[in-house]
Amino acid sequence: GIGIEADKIEQMFEAFMQSDTSSTRVYGGSGLGLAICRQICEAMSGDIRVESSIDVGSRFIVEIPLIVEPKICDSTAKIINNNKYSHCWVVGQNNSLNPAVYNMLQHYSLTYSAFNSPTDLPQQLADNVDIIVLTEPNQLQSCRDYLQAINNIKSTKVCFLSIDLLGQESSFVYNNQNEIQLNGPFKLSHLSWALELLDDPLVNLELTHSCESGFPPSLALQFTDKHVLIVEDNINNQAVLSQLLAQVGCEVHCAENGQAALDYLAEHKTDLILMDIQMPVMDGITATEKIRSGREIFSQTPIIAVTANAIHGDKKRFIQAGMNDYLAKPINRDSLYELLQRYLNSTNTVKHSKLGKLQYTLDQLNGL
């Protein structure tokens, strides 16, 4: 990074304190991250400190006392009826992912054998082998070919779970009744859901459909042909918002600051603007005021502030600048979709009852 001045280092751990407080600063943030990190470290009887030099960079050191192999709470696991006593093959040499997978399988009373690659798998399959987990995406097709040959011989088909930590799709891709691809950060709950799907796809039909569409049919939304402009300088936030919007049919474009947004709006049809507040070159407040002050066709486009500063009670300031609403960071999918329903005309005319939404939420909590 750019480094921190020596007299400001200790202040950086206080809530809402920042080295650069201007609204057009290049490096964003709410000033809460380090304060929360310190609270977490202290709660775990640990500590966090920083070594920093201007124009050189900063090094943050965290020290936390941990026990070896902490026990996972058994209450988080649901009983997998048919697969509880199955044997699993883990294929791949991912040094960081494999140990986590082994621990999770043991958590579900699943025994396992480890293989470096599909070429190391035996030609014959034991009767108790029902699950194959692949931890290296580049071996996916080879493992599929092997699995197809196995399934032609074995009367009971083998379930196949492939894990891609850098996958760009939704968390679950339900390819068929016997194959699920797990994308993105891998959690214990992901394995639980996958095993339940493979254990009894018919019982978990609603979850199956949600894996395919990214959102359950009972609450499905479609905003086909709606164009949303994301004005955000953080590429991670751009990626999260873009994926959530794409899942409900929106056409998405990203601009890295307010000036880039104005240039885009002058030439492109836009139905909704998601506007960050603190950005370099031109901040969100200034950009909104310029949009509202003109007579261009886009001057009345709905604008939603997307910022962690909403917790400060800044909504009044956003509204005065001409914004219609705000969405707090970190982004909550349901909150985003509610705003889309409010400011865009969904092609889905079915009204969903609060009872239906509550039932879906309970179903998801039961599956975690």
VEXGUDO-943077 format. One record per residue (C-alpha): residue in three letters; residue number from 1; x, y, z. Coordinates in nm, 4 decimals. Example, Ala and Ser with C-alpha at 12.3 -4.5 7.8 and 13.67 -1.06 7.14 Angstrom:
> Ala | 1 | 1.2300 | -0.4500 | 0.7800
> Ser | 2 | 1.3670 | -0.1060 | 0.7140
END
This chain:
> Gly | 1 | 0.0000 | 0.0000 | 0.0000
> Ile | 2 | 0.0871 | 0.3661 | 0.0245
> Gly | 3 | 0.1902 | 0.3476 | 0.3894
> Ile | 4 | 0.0619 | 0.5190 | 0.7044
> Glu | 5 | 0.2177 | 0.8138 | 0.8830
> Ala | 6 | 0.3649 | 0.7200 | 1.2191
> Asp | 7 | 0.1410 | 0.9565 | 1.4189
> Lys | 8 | -0.1726 | 0.8068 | 1.2606
> Ile | 9 | -0.0995 | 0.4363 | 1.3050
> Glu | 10 | -0.2736 | 0.3953 | 1.6409
> Gln | 11 | -0.5709 | 0.6060 | 1.5253
> Met | 12 | -0.6282 | 0.3644 | 1.2341
> Phe | 13 | -0.7655 | 0.1077 | 1.4801
> Glu | 14 | -1.0383 | 0.3464 | 1.6003
> Ala | 15 | -1.3854 | 0.3233 | 1.4451
> Phe | 16 | -1.4473 | 0.5454 | 1.1392
> Met | 17 | -1.0929 | 0.6798 | 1.1371
> Gln | 18 | -0.9131 | 0.7012 | 0.8013
> Ser | 19 | -0.5792 | 0.8298 | 0.6814
> Asp | 20 | -0.7483 | 1.0111 | 0.3905
> Thr | 21 | -1.0975 | 1.1443 | 0.4667
> Ser | 22 | -1.1782 | 1.3090 | 0.1300
> Ser | 23 | -1.4770 | 1.1762 | -0.0700
> Thr | 24 | -1.2620 | 1.1398 | -0.3824
> Arg | 25 | -0.9817 | 0.9442 | -0.2169
> Val | 26 | -0.8314 | 0.6633 | -0.4221
> Tyr | 27 | -0.8407 | 0.4121 | -0.1354
> Gly | 28 | -1.1948 | 0.3579 | -0.0058
> Gly | 29 | -1.3374 | 0.1983 | 0.3065
> Ser | 30 | -1.5576 | 0.2971 | 0.5965
> Gly | 31 | -1.2881 | 0.3078 | 0.8637
> Leu | 32 | -1.4427 | 0.0099 | 1.0415
> Gly | 33 | -1.2278 | -0.2779 | 0.9162
> Leu | 34 | -0.9285 | -0.2395 | 1.1464
> Ala | 35 | -1.1472 | -0.1541 | 1.4468
> Ile | 36 | -1.3455 | -0.4754 | 1.3935
> Cys | 37 | -1.0251 | -0.6755 | 1.3403
> Arg | 38 | -0.8882 | -0.5515 | 1.6726
> Gln | 39 | -1.2119 | -0.6421 | 1.8535
> Ile | 40 | -1.2067 | -0.9906 | 1.7030
> Cys | 41 | -0.8424 | -1.0431 | 1.7971
> Glu | 42 | -0.8968 | -0.9223 | 2.1534
> Ala | 43 | -1.2081 | -1.1410 | 2.1877
> Met | 44 | -0.9884 | -1.4399 | 2.0986
> Ser | 45 | -0.7192 | -1.3347 | 2.3482
> Gly | 46 | -0.4972 | -1.2206 | 2.0633
> Asp | 47 | -0.3566 | -0.8994 | 1.9211
> Ile | 48 | -0.3090 | -0.7092 | 1.5937
> Arg | 49 | -0.0379 | -0.4559 | 1.5153
> Val | 50 | 0.1023 | -0.2781 | 1.2107
> Glu | 51 | 0.4456 | -0.1838 | 1.0796
> Ser | 52 | 0.4303 | 0.0901 | 0.8145
> Ser | 53 | 0.6453 | 0.3291 | 0.6130
> Ile | 54 | 0.5214 | 0.6051 | 0.3816
> Asp | 55 | 0.5587 | 0.5170 | 0.0098
> Val | 56 | 0.6845 | 0.1707 | 0.1078
> Gly | 57 | 0.3790 | -0.0097 | 0.2468
> Ser | 58 | 0.2271 | -0.1625 | 0.5566
> Arg | 59 | 0.2502 | -0.5009 | 0.7239
> Phe | 60 | -0.0252 | -0.6179 | 0.9586
> Ile | 61 | 0.0572 | -0.8912 | 1.2091
> Val | 62 | -0.2147 | -1.0947 | 1.3818
> Glu | 63 | -0.1381 | -1.3281 | 1.6713
> Ile | 64 | -0.4138 | -1.5537 | 1.8037
> Pro | 65 | -0.3710 | -1.8551 | 2.0333
> Leu | 66 | -0.5420 | -2.1566 | 1.8726
> Ile | 67 | -0.5714 | -2.5208 | 1.9664
> Val | 68 | -0.4803 | -2.7903 | 1.7156
> Glu | 69 | -0.7728 | -2.9299 | 1.5110
> Pro | 70 | -1.0610 | -2.7500 | 1.6849
> Lys | 71 | -1.3728 | -2.9649 | 1.7043
> Ile | 72 | -1.6575 | -2.8640 | 1.4768
> Cys | 73 | -1.9961 | -2.8372 | 1.6445
> Asp | 74 | -2.1904 | -3.1544 | 1.5597
> Ser | 75 | -2.5212 | -2.9672 | 1.5636
> Thr | 76 | -2.4360 | -2.8039 | 1.2292
> Ala | 77 | -2.4537 | -3.1346 | 1.0404
> Lys | 78 | -2.7722 | -3.2945 | 0.9188
> Ile | 79 | -2.7895 | -3.6727 | 0.8999
> Ile | 80 | -2.7372 | -3.7991 | 0.5452
> Asn | 81 | -2.9550 | -4.1116 | 0.5507
> Asn | 82 | -2.8321 | -4.3072 | 0.2506
> Asn | 83 | -2.4742 | -4.1800 | 0.2330
> Lys | 84 | -2.3915 | -4.1845 | 0.6016
> Tyr | 85 | -2.1790 | -4.4977 | 0.5803
> Ser | 86 | -2.0522 | -4.4535 | 0.2224
> His | 87 | -1.6878 | -4.4522 | 0.1249
> Cys | 88 | -1.5590 | -4.1494 | -0.0666
> Trp | 89 | -1.2735 | -4.1025 | -0.3115
> Val | 90 | -1.0987 | -3.7634 | -0.3050
> Val | 91 | -0.9146 | -3.6933 | -0.6304
> Gly | 92 | -0.6628 | -3.4094 | -0.6635
> Gln | 93 | -0.3590 | -3.2536 | -0.4958
> Asn | 94 | -0.4880 | -2.9182 | -0.3714
> Asn | 95 | -0.2732 | -2.8709 | -0.0599
> Ser | 96 | -0.5059 | -2.6140 | 0.0982
> Leu | 97 | -0.8418 | -2.7626 | -0.0010
> Asn | 98 | -0.7817 | -3.1347 | 0.0483
> Pro | 99 | -0.7273 | -3.1245 | 0.4284
> Ala | 100 | -1.0480 | -2.9218 | 0.4675
> Val | 101 | -1.2402 | -3.1760 | 0.2578
> Tyr | 102 | -1.1015 | -3.4651 | 0.4640
> Asn | 103 | -1.2144 | -3.2939 | 0.7843
> Met | 104 | -1.5623 | -3.2291 | 0.6443
> Leu | 105 | -1.6069 | -3.5875 | 0.5268
> Gln | 106 | -1.5111 | -3.7167 | 0.8707
> His | 107 | -1.7645 | -3.4755 | 1.0163
> Tyr | 108 | -2.0349 | -3.6630 | 0.8211
> Ser | 109 | -1.9012 | -4.0082 | 0.9200
> Leu | 110 | -1.7745 | -4.0661 | 0.5649
> Thr | 111 | -1.4556 | -4.2669 | 0.5217
> Tyr | 112 | -1.2341 | -4.1739 | 0.2276
> Ser | 113 | -0.9330 | -4.2663 | 0.0145
> Ala | 114 | -0.7094 | -4.0059 | -0.1504
> Phe | 115 | -0.5788 | -4.0182 | -0.5101
> Asn | 116 | -0.3488 | -3.7697 | -0.6834
> Ser | 117 | -0.5268 | -3.7845 | -1.0227
> Pro | 118 | -0.7964 | -3.9801 | -1.2131
> Thr | 119 | -0.5230 | -4.1966 | -1.3683
> Asp | 120 | -0.4455 | -4.3327 | -1.0204
> Leu | 121 | -0.8011 | -4.4586 | -0.9648
> Pro | 122 | -0.8460 | -4.8377 | -0.9667
> Gln | 123 | -1.0146 | -5.0032 | -1.2630
> Gln | 124 | -1.2737 | -5.1662 | -1.0404
> Leu | 125 | -1.4975 | -4.9914 | -0.7903
> Ala | 126 | -1.5808 | -5.1313 | -0.4478
> Asp | 127 | -1.9508 | -5.1597 | -0.3644
> Asn | 128 | -1.9287 | -4.9074 | -0.0807
> Val | 129 | -1.7792 | -4.6263 | -0.2964
> Asp | 130 | -2.0688 | -4.3914 | -0.3721
> Ile | 131 | -1.9053 | -4.0458 | -0.3843
> Ile | 132 | -1.6103 | -3.9001 | -0.5760
> Val | 133 | -1.4857 | -3.5509 | -0.4821
> Leu | 134 | -1.2559 | -3.3665 | -0.7257
> Thr | 135 | -1.0456 | -3.0815 | -0.5834
> Glu | 136 | -0.8595 | -2.9798 | -0.9039
> Pro | 137 | -1.0794 | -2.8232 | -1.1785
> Asn | 138 | -0.8266 | -2.8934 | -1.4575
> Gln | 139 | -0.8876 | -3.2679 | -1.4098
> Leu | 140 | -1.2651 | -3.2348 | -1.4436
> Gln | 141 | -1.3083 | -3.3945 | -1.7865
> Ser | 142 | -1.0729 | -3.6830 | -1.7091
> Cys | 143 | -1.2682 | -3.7589 | -1.3947
> Arg | 144 | -1.5970 | -3.7377 | -1.5878
> Asp | 145 | -1.4670 | -3.9873 | -1.8451
> Tyr | 146 | -1.3639 | -4.2259 | -1.5700
> Leu | 147 | -1.6964 | -4.1809 | -1.3930
> Gln | 148 | -1.8912 | -4.2528 | -1.7123
> Ala | 149 | -1.7074 | -4.5807 | -1.7559
> Ile | 150 | -1.7756 | -4.6681 | -1.3913
> Asn | 151 | -2.1465 | -4.5907 | -1.4217
> Asn | 152 | -2.1793 | -4.8156 | -1.7256
> Ile | 153 | -2.0613 | -5.1057 | -1.5165
> Lys | 154 | -2.2077 | -5.0309 | -1.1738
> Ser | 155 | -2.5844 | -5.0547 | -1.1326
> Thr | 156 | -2.5939 | -4.7825 | -0.8649
> Lys | 157 | -2.4530 | -4.4620 | -1.0098
> Val | 158 | -2.1685 | -4.2846 | -0.8335
> Cys | 159 | -2.2253 | -3.9272 | -0.7106
> Phe | 160 | -1.9669 | -3.6778 | -0.8328
> Leu | 161 | -1.8789 | -3.3491 | -0.6558
> Ser | 162 | -1.6288 | -3.1171 | -0.8268
> Ile | 163 | -1.4938 | -2.8144 | -0.6389
> Asp | 164 | -1.3679 | -2.5006 | -0.8150
> Leu | 165 | -1.2613 | -2.2320 | -0.5667
> Leu | 166 | -1.2315 | -1.9759 | -0.8496
> Gly | 167 | -1.5550 | -2.0725 | -1.0237
> Gln | 168 | -1.7514 | -1.7803 | -1.1684
> Glu | 169 | -2.0924 | -1.9481 | -1.1617
> Ser | 170 | -2.3358 | -1.9497 | -0.8667
> Ser | 171 | -2.2342 | -2.1558 | -0.5640
> Phe | 172 | -2.4041 | -2.4708 | -0.6987
> Val | 173 | -2.4260 | -2.5956 | -1.0562
> Tyr | 174 | -2.6551 | -2.8990 | -1.0606
> Asn | 175 | -2.5407 | -3.0647 | -1.3852
> Asn | 176 | -2.7530 | -3.3793 | -1.3514
> Gln | 177 | -2.8853 | -3.6179 | -1.0890
> Asn | 178 | -2.5376 | -3.7483 | -1.0135
> Glu | 179 | -2.3074 | -3.4465 | -1.0582
> Ile | 180 | -2.2814 | -3.1172 | -0.8704
> Gln | 181 | -2.0194 | -2.8482 | -0.9197
> Leu | 182 | -1.9348 | -2.6335 | -0.6171
> Asn | 183 | -1.7993 | -2.2879 | -0.7023
> Gly | 184 | -1.6331 | -2.0160 | -0.5012
> Pro | 185 | -1.5315 | -2.0218 | -0.1337
> Phe | 186 | -1.5972 | -2.3688 | 0.0065
> Lys | 187 | -1.7859 | -2.4096 | 0.3349
> Leu | 188 | -1.9071 | -2.6983 | 0.5485
> Ser | 189 | -2.2672 | -2.6022 | 0.4649
> His | 190 | -2.1899 | -2.6403 | 0.0907
> Leu | 191 | -2.0937 | -3.0036 | 0.1395
> Ser | 192 | -2.4039 | -3.0571 | 0.3519
> Trp | 193 | -2.6340 | -2.9217 | 0.0801
> Ala | 194 | -2.4552 | -3.1170 | -0.1931
> Leu | 195 | -2.4776 | -3.4455 | -0.0036
> Glu | 196 | -2.8465 | -3.3883 | 0.0683
> Leu | 197 | -2.9110 | -3.3193 | -0.3011
> Leu | 198 | -2.7318 | -3.6342 | -0.4091
> Asp | 199 | -2.8840 | -3.8310 | -0.1240
> Asp | 200 | -3.2435 | -3.7619 | -0.2303
> Pro | 201 | -3.2885 | -3.5177 | -0.5217
> Leu | 202 | -3.6686 | -3.5570 | -0.5242
> Val | 203 | -3.7119 | -3.4541 | -0.1617
> Asn | 204 | -3.4815 | -3.1564 | -0.2197
> Leu | 205 | -3.6409 | -3.0543 | -0.5494
> Glu | 206 | -3.6821 | -2.6878 | -0.4506
> Leu | 207 | -3.3157 | -2.6624 | -0.3567
> Thr | 208 | -3.2254 | -2.8331 | -0.6851
> His | 209 | -3.4070 | -2.5660 | -0.8828
> Ser | 210 | -3.2426 | -2.2907 | -0.6787
> Cys | 211 | -2.9030 | -2.4387 | -0.7660
> Glu | 212 | -2.9883 | -2.4182 | -1.1353
> Ser | 213 | -3.1298 | -2.0664 | -1.1364
> Gly | 214 | -2.9455 | -1.9011 | -0.8481
> Phe | 215 | -3.2834 | -1.8087 | -0.6934
> Pro | 216 | -3.5780 | -2.0330 | -0.5956
> Pro | 217 | -3.8739 | -2.0483 | -0.8380
> Ser | 218 | -4.1214 | -1.9384 | -0.5689
> Leu | 219 | -3.9409 | -1.6045 | -0.5410
> Ala | 220 | -3.8012 | -1.5870 | -0.8950
> Leu | 221 | -3.7650 | -1.2419 | -1.0495
> Gln | 222 | -3.6854 | -1.1488 | -1.4075
> Phe | 223 | -3.5801 | -0.8042 | -1.5224
> Thr | 224 | -3.5181 | -0.8900 | -1.8865
> Asp | 225 | -3.3952 | -0.6003 | -2.1015
> Lys | 226 | -3.3400 | -0.3796 | -1.7952
> His | 227 | -3.0072 | -0.1960 | -1.8029
> Val | 228 | -2.8326 | -0.1280 | -1.4720
> Leu | 229 | -2.5237 | 0.0902 | -1.4355
> Ile | 230 | -2.2919 | 0.0074 | -1.1436
> Val | 231 | -2.0766 | 0.3059 | -1.0447
> Glu | 232 | -1.8111 | 0.1559 | -0.8189
> Asp | 233 | -1.4305 | 0.1728 | -0.8095
> Asn | 234 | -1.3818 | -0.1544 | -0.6204
> Ile | 235 | -1.3644 | -0.4454 | -0.8662
> Asn | 236 | -1.4724 | -0.6973 | -0.6004
> Asn | 237 | -1.7918 | -0.5020 | -0.5314
> Gln | 238 | -1.8448 | -0.4712 | -0.9071
> Ala | 239 | -1.8199 | -0.8500 | -0.9422
> Val | 240 | -2.0646 | -0.9214 | -0.6585
> Leu | 241 | -2.3272 | -0.6772 | -0.7834
> Ser | 242 | -2.2848 | -0.7847 | -1.1459
> Gln | 243 | -2.3394 | -1.1506 | -1.0618
> Leu | 244 | -2.6483 | -1.0833 | -0.8505
> Leu | 245 | -2.7989 | -0.8625 | -1.1215
> Ala | 246 | -2.7194 | -1.1086 | -1.4001
> Gln | 247 | -2.8989 | -1.3856 | -1.2093
> Val | 248 | -3.2284 | -1.1970 | -1.2509
> Gly | 249 | -3.1780 | -1.1060 | -1.6160
> Cys | 250 | -3.0358 | -0.7525 | -1.5943
> Glu | 251 | -2.7959 | -0.6112 | -1.8513
> Val | 252 | -2.5040 | -0.4710 | -1.6502
> His | 253 | -2.2326 | -0.2134 | -1.7163
> Cys | 254 | -1.9707 | -0.0896 | -1.4668
> Ala | 255 | -1.8132 | 0.2560 | -1.4366
> Glu | 256 | -1.5175 | 0.3147 | -1.2045
> Asn | 257 | -1.6130 | 0.6696 | -1.0947
> Gly | 258 | -1.8759 | 0.9423 | -1.1296
> Gln | 259 | -1.7216 | 1.1022 | -1.4374
> Ala | 260 | -1.7093 | 0.7688 | -1.6200
> Ala | 261 | -2.0763 | 0.7206 | -1.5283
> Leu | 262 | -2.1734 | 1.0567 | -1.6802
> Asp | 263 | -1.9865 | 0.9716 | -2.0006
> Tyr | 264 | -2.1658 | 0.6354 | -2.0230
> Leu | 265 | -2.5124 | 0.7768 | -1.9491
> Ala | 266 | -2.4769 | 1.0303 | -2.2308
> Glu | 267 | -2.4689 | 0.7495 | -2.4889
> His | 268 | -2.6463 | 0.4475 | -2.3406
> Lys | 269 | -2.9976 | 0.3624 | -2.2217
> Thr | 270 | -3.0007 | 0.3023 | -1.8450
> Asp | 271 | -3.2945 | 0.2037 | -1.6246
> Leu | 272 | -3.1262 | 0.2109 | -1.2823
> Ile | 273 | -2.8001 | 0.3402 | -1.1335
> Leu | 274 | -2.6240 | 0.1828 | -0.8335
> Met | 275 | -2.3953 | 0.4600 | -0.7097
> Asp | 276 | -2.1045 | 0.4256 | -0.4703
> Ile | 277 | -2.0365 | 0.7362 | -0.2598
> Gln | 278 | -1.6600 | 0.7546 | -0.2177
> Met | 279 | -1.4708 | 0.7235 | -0.5471
> Pro | 280 | -1.1657 | 0.8847 | -0.7069
> Val | 281 | -1.1994 | 1.1545 | -0.9781
> Met | 282 | -1.5693 | 1.2229 | -0.8975
> Asp | 283 | -1.7598 | 1.0971 | -0.5925
> Gly | 284 | -2.1158 | 0.9663 | -0.5935
> Ile | 285 | -2.2783 | 1.2753 | -0.4402
> Thr | 286 | -2.1258 | 1.5072 | -0.7019
> Ala | 287 | -2.2157 | 1.2696 | -0.9843
> Thr | 288 | -2.5775 | 1.2479 | -0.8642
> Glu | 289 | -2.6095 | 1.6271 | -0.8421
> Lys | 290 | -2.4791 | 1.6619 | -1.1976
> Ile | 291 | -2.7214 | 1.3960 | -1.3246
> Arg | 292 | -3.0202 | 1.5655 | -1.1587
> Ser | 293 | -2.9233 | 1.9201 | -1.2601
> Gly | 294 | -2.9318 | 1.8558 | -1.6345
> Arg | 295 | -3.2197 | 1.8095 | -1.8787
> Glu | 296 | -3.0808 | 1.4994 | -2.0435
> Ile | 297 | -3.3026 | 1.1931 | -2.0821
> Phe | 298 | -3.1136 | 1.0169 | -1.8017
> Ser | 299 | -3.1672 | 1.2976 | -1.5473
> Gln | 300 | -3.4674 | 1.1183 | -1.3938
> Thr | 301 | -3.3116 | 0.7710 | -1.3831
> Pro | 302 | -3.3522 | 0.6129 | -1.0353
> Ile | 303 | -3.0261 | 0.6256 | -0.8371
> Ile | 304 | -2.9534 | 0.3999 | -0.5392
> Ala | 305 | -2.6624 | 0.4806 | -0.3088
> Val | 306 | -2.4478 | 0.1751 | -0.2349
> Thr | 307 | -2.2351 | 0.2481 | 0.0692
> Ala | 308 | -2.1375 | 0.1368 | 0.4168
> Asn | 309 | -2.1933 | 0.4963 | 0.5284
> Ala | 310 | -2.5677 | 0.4318 | 0.5410
> Ile | 311 | -2.5149 | 0.3200 | 0.8994
> His | 312 | -2.4132 | 0.6794 | 0.9869
> Gly | 313 | -2.7623 | 0.8083 | 0.9131
> Asp | 314 | -2.6472 | 0.9633 | 0.5861
> Lys | 315 | -2.9668 | 0.8692 | 0.4022
> Lys | 316 | -3.0926 | 1.2285 | 0.4308
> Arg | 317 | -2.7770 | 1.3570 | 0.2600
> Phe | 318 | -2.8192 | 1.1030 | -0.0207
> Ile | 319 | -3.1832 | 1.2016 | -0.0746
> Gln | 320 | -3.0973 | 1.5722 | -0.0758
> Ala | 321 | -2.8403 | 1.5072 | -0.3477
> Gly | 322 | -3.1114 | 1.3491 | -0.5617
> Met | 323 | -3.0785 | 0.9788 | -0.4838
> Asn | 324 | -3.3914 | 0.7671 | -0.4495
> Asp | 325 | -3.2753 | 0.5096 | -0.1952
> Tyr | 326 | -2.9695 | 0.3349 | -0.0535
> Leu | 327 | -2.8278 | -0.0155 | -0.0241
> Ala | 328 | -2.5922 | -0.0894 | 0.2631
> Lys | 329 | -2.2615 | -0.2733 | 0.2285
> Pro | 330 | -2.1876 | -0.5605 | 0.2554
> Ile | 331 | -2.4428 | -0.6332 | -0.0173
> Asn | 332 | -2.7462 | -0.8381 | 0.0864
> Arg | 333 | -2.9074 | -1.0181 | -0.2080
> Asp | 334 | -3.2640 | -0.9955 | -0.0769
> Ser | 335 | -3.2287 | -0.6215 | -0.0087
> Leu | 336 | -3.0946 | -0.5656 | -0.3601
> Tyr | 337 | -3.3809 | -0.7593 | -0.5199
> Glu | 338 | -3.6381 | -0.5692 | -0.3147
> Leu | 339 | -3.4977 | -0.2434 | -0.4537
> Leu | 340 | -3.5090 | -0.3831 | -0.8063
> Gln | 341 | -3.8765 | -0.4681 | -0.7545
> Arg | 342 | -3.9391 | -0.1147 | -0.6313
> Tyr | 343 | -3.7657 | 0.0742 | -0.9131
> Leu | 344 | -3.7838 | -0.1663 | -1.2077
> Asn | 345 | -4.0877 | -0.3344 | -1.3579
> Ser | 346 | -4.0372 | -0.7091 | -1.3189
> Thr | 347 | -4.1695 | -0.9338 | -1.5948
> Asn | 348 | -4.2929 | -1.1630 | -1.3187
> Thr | 349 | -4.6422 | -1.0450 | -1.2201
> Val | 350 | -4.6964 | -1.3042 | -0.9472
> Lys | 351 | -4.7232 | -1.1483 | -0.6017
> His | 352 | -4.5437 | -1.3487 | -0.3350
> Ser | 353 | -4.6893 | -1.3532 | 0.0132
> Lys | 354 | -4.4835 | -1.2802 | 0.3230
> Leu | 355 | -4.5702 | -1.6308 | 0.4428
> Gly | 356 | -4.4136 | -1.7780 | 0.1279
> Lys | 357 | -4.0952 | -1.5742 | 0.1745
> Leu | 358 | -4.0789 | -1.6745 | 0.5396
> Gln | 359 | -4.1195 | -2.0423 | 0.4490
> Tyr | 360 | -3.8351 | -2.0191 | 0.1981
> Thr | 361 | -3.6084 | -1.8518 | 0.4548
> Leu | 362 | -3.6827 | -2.1234 | 0.7097
> Asp | 363 | -3.6115 | -2.3936 | 0.4512
> Gln | 364 | -3.2734 | -2.2390 | 0.3767
> Leu | 365 | -3.1832 | -2.2088 | 0.7452
> Asn | 366 | -3.2751 | -2.5708 | 0.8000
> Gly | 367 | -3.0390 | -2.6667 | 0.5201
> Leu | 368 | -2.7341 | -2.4913 | 0.6672
END
